[in-house]
Amino acid sequence: MGGTLAVLPDHRGRGIGTELMEAVYAELRGLGVKHMAVSVIASNEDAIRFYDRLGLLPFLRSYIGEVP
C-alpha cells in the first residue's frame, strides 16, 4: 500500500495534514497494520518537521546521483 499525502501551500498550518494523518492511522489500524514508513524528499524541511512532530523517527537515508 502506498500513496502521497500533500497539503496545498495556501492551506498549510490549519491542521489539515494532522487530520489526514489521523485518517491514515485509522485506516491502517483497521487493516491491522502496526508499523508504517514515510518517505520525504530530504530538502522538504516543512514535511520533516511535520513528521517529527507526529513522533515518527528517521530510519533510512537514501542517496541519488548521476553515474559518472
N, C-alpha and C positions, 0 to 999 in steps of 0.2 A: 504494500500500500504506500502511496506517496502522493504528494501534491505540493502546491505552492500556497503560501499564506502571505498576503500583502495588504497593506492599508495605503490608500492614496495619500500623498503628502499633505493635501489640504484637510484631511480628516484625522491625521495623527494627533496623539495627545488627548483623545476623547474617550479612551478605554475600549475602543473597537477591537484592537489587537488582543487585549485581555479577554474580551467576550468571545472572540474567535477561538482563542486557545482553550477556553473553558468548554466550548462546543467540541473541539478536537479531543480534549480529555474525556468528555462524556462518551463520545463515540468509541474511543479506544477502550475505555473501561467496559463498555457494553460488549466489546469483542473479546474481552478477557486479556487484553494486552497489558503487560506490567511495565515495560520499558519502551522508550521511543528515542529516536535520533533525529536531530535537526541539523541541517547544513545551512551555513550563512557565508556569503561572499566576505572574504577577510576584510575588505575595505568598508563594509556596511556597519559602521560603528553604532548606529542607532539600533539596528537589529541585534547586535551583540549585547548591548546594554539591556535591551528588552528581555532577551532570553536569560541573561544573568539575573535580572530582577525576578524572573519566574523560578529561579533556583536551578536551572539547567547548568551542567558543568561541562567545560571544554574536555574533549576526549581524543579527537583525532585531528591531525593537521595534514592537509593535502597540498601538494605543490604542482604547479603547472608551468610549462615553459616551452620555448621553441627548441627544436632539435638542431644542434649546431652542425 
